[in-house]
Amino acid sequence: MAKTCFHPSVEGAQHGAKNLADFLSYAKKAGAEGVQPSNYMLQADKGFKKAKEIKDTFAKAKMKLDGVSAHCPFWVHTTAWTGSPTIRPFIPTEVARKPVEQIEQWAEDYLLKLMDLCAELGIKIVPMFWGTALGWELATGYPWGFWKGGDYDLLGEGLERFAKKTAKIRQHANKLGIYLAHEIHPGTAAMCADDFNLIVKACDGDKCLAVNADPSHCWEGEDWETRFRKVASRVYACHVKNFVIRKGVPLRMMAPNWPDRAMQFTDLTSGDLSMARYVEMLINIGYPQRYCQVTGAKTAPLIVEAESAYRDLDATSANGIAFVRDNLCFPVAAGSFEDGMGA
């Protein structure tokens, strides 16, 4: 009998009000088989929880540990140098008062310890995104030719900066056999597939530089199939999320209130994307095969990420988990539909 290569899972970052045990209980009740907790759910009063405590919590809940969402600390590490206040929500108050060099060092130390914990837990793939290592000018994507002049080269300098600032983290990840799965995303160090390939080249093809596929960030010219086929061999993780674009509303308008923005995250069934086609592409580019080979798991997670301007986040995730379980974890064909014709 044909079997699925996936299982339903959910990210924990948007459910940060819950502790780890409560999050696992919620996810299991919603129909998930695994979860991707945020790094904050693994923290203790000082440092991180012990690996045994985390493993015991998962064993008691009978849930799979599908990686750790570490977007926030990675954002801090590669954005701190700019002095941006956007890092403050993700660091302790006493750290936020320090000079940017010390904040960056704090973030690096934090990430090294987090990767050590991941290694103890048997985690091989860490979904995350690199911050604005190339600078805010390039992050705007504004099409003026002012990125290079007689005495500066923002792109060249930015790629060199990225390679230098991430060197110790990448070295440690490679030592532990961990893949750092960047979520290609507006405003980060790599906002499209070509950007990602540039930072890989700047780091001499470093093996640990992987991709976390998320189609809901492909809303500004590059569709999800183009994006993820360009980086196919480096897709080691995924999120399942949908969106719509409000017609006639500028994508880059300064609207701090989510309902006012042009791009709106939605439930999985009512957005512009076909989740079934997305999952078929993930199979075609080798994501589940790659994930299972690296982790030793029998199935790869399809990880629901709850983001909605209107629907309660618990309800959003529960709705998404049910949809993934019932519609996307389908039996996978063992061969071509033509094989049995004429038999």
Buried (B, 14 or more C-beta within 10 A) or exposed (E): EEEBBBBBBBBBBBBBEBEBEEBBBBBBEBBBBBBBBBBBBBBEEEEBBEBEEBBEBBEEBEBBBBBBBBBBBBBBBBBBBBEBEEBBEBBEEEBBEBEBEEBBBBBBEBBBEBBBBBBBBEBBBBBBBBBBBBBEBBBBBEEEEEBEEEEEEBBEBBBEBBBEBBEEBBEBBBEBEBBBBBBBBBBBBBBBBEBBBBBBEBBEEBEBBBBBBBBBBBBBEBEBBEBBEBBBEBBBBBBBBBBBBEEEEEEEEEEEEEEEBBBBBBBBEEBBBEBEEBBBBBBEBBBBEBBBEBBEBEBBBBBBBBBBEEBEBBEBBBBBBBBBBEEBBBEEEEEEEEEEEEE
